[in-house]
Amino acid sequence: MQIDIPAHIEKLLFLHDALVIPGFGGFTATRTPASTDYVGGTVNPPAKTLAFSENLTINDGLLTADIADAHGLSIEEANRAVEVFVEKMRNLLDQREIVTLSGVGRLYKNYVQKIQFLPDATNFNASSYGLPPLQFSPIARSREVQQDTETVPNTTVPSNLSAQTYNPSPPAPPMPEPTFASERTRGGSNISTALGIFLLLAALSVGIWYWQHRKKTAEIEQTANTEIAKEDKSEKTETVAPKTPEIAEKEPVLTEDQDKAAKASLEAKEKAAREKVNLARNGRECILILASLSDKNNADKLRRLLTAENYQEYYQQNGTTHIVGIRFFYLKPTEIEEKKKELMTLTGVTYVVVKKK
């Protein structure tokens, strides 16, 4: 019997906000309200957006129960049909193929072997299904200004006066309407003043921190240089003593092995002092491991990606396993967490191992 399992998945996503495919993963739906695109002039209806996760492995029984009811099968037979479908999908994904679930979306594996999901444009919100985006445009209004014409009262000329001698008095001009100047709002100026004070305090805080950091680094360098100078002085005072006529005769002569040991001790102390200075300037070294891959091609792709993003890569091969990561120097532990978040966002890896810090 041919069972169209993607059709059952599409139907159940209209009815439920979560659906698990046993042994493969699960879909979760998030409801989004209606949205307005003022640039494109459209109003989109409410919808449900889908997301896929491989961590949803607990069988909720929805898919097998729906298949069993629709085709008159038992739960065991429905489970076997789902297992065969999952096995086919995994084989296609391992062959770097794209699996298409009709009406739902497409599944594929990225370069770190994680399953990615690209949803279709189907609106799984049953209450707004089938509603197209609404187009709108602003309404242009024309405002007409009508000018009131003043009516001049008719004046009659008395009969006993001629038209040349009668001059009627003109009507009094209308009184201008009182106008009031609007009060100036000071809200904008207050906000600008507060913002300027905040930026000034922030700049002052950053300047104080940077000055203290430089001062602390200079003190550490000065202390390290002082220790080197003291150690050099002590070595010279121990190895080179003032020669007097009486002591010069009793001073033992150093052998070649003793001279080499003294030089090696001095070089070791100088190296330790240089490491202290380097630690004060650059910080401690940290190594983050992104993936341990058996395929060298995938490891090379990941290394090229890290190099293109200006990371100092870390690579180690143990037999057939290729370990890929990055190395960097840090001054504060919070910088390690920031690097881990950057790498997760860049590569899609959900867990980063700290090898050295």
Protein Blocks (a to p, Z undefined) as FASTA:
>chain_A
ZZdfklmmmmmmmmpcbdcdehibccddddddddddfknopacdddddddddfklmbcgh
lmmmmmmmmnopafklmmmmmmmmmmmmmmmmmnopacddehiaccdddfkopacddddf
bdfbfklgoiacdddddddddddddddddddddddddfkbcfklpccddddddddddddd
ddddfklmmmmmmmmmmmmmmmmmmmmmmmmmmmmmmmmmmmmmmmmmmmmmmmmmmmmc
cddfklmmmpccddfklmmmmmmmmmmmmmmmmmmmmmmmnopcddddfbdcfblklmmm
mmmmmmmnopacddddehjaccdddddddfbfklmmmmmmmmmmmnopabdcdfbZZ
